Amino acid sequence: MEPGEEVSVDIEQGKTLIIKFLTVGDPHPDGRRLVFFELNGQPREVLVEDRSLGGPAKARPKAEPGNPLQVAAPMPGLVVSITAAPGEKVAAGQKLCVLEAMKMETTLYAEKAGKIAELLVQRERKWKPAIC
């Protein structure tokens, strides 16, 4: 689509979306761009992968749903502490790491005994304001 161009999309009987393309932002280092548009007159933006920039964007690994050998975070957040290391044996119920989101902390525990094969997270450094 060209900037200013509109299309209508029928999503079901009697429901039509009017989409007006506005512009595309500059590329991000990870190979994505912001796309700005209007949806039924309301401004919207979405971050999309730009395949024309070359290779695919590097995606962060995620736990496979239903894989009992992997532990996934129950929510997005900052990793504030890690208490397990690769190669370490852990007992069922042992603390693995602590996440923080919206000033609330959540602890991830081992669901069963096992051995840590790989850690795909690292502790985030918290930003501290300078004192003036």
Summary of the structure (lengths in Angstrom):
residues: 132
radius of gyration: 21.7
end to end distance: 49.9
largest distance: 61.2
contacts: 251
relative contact order: 0.13
helix: 2%
strand: 42%
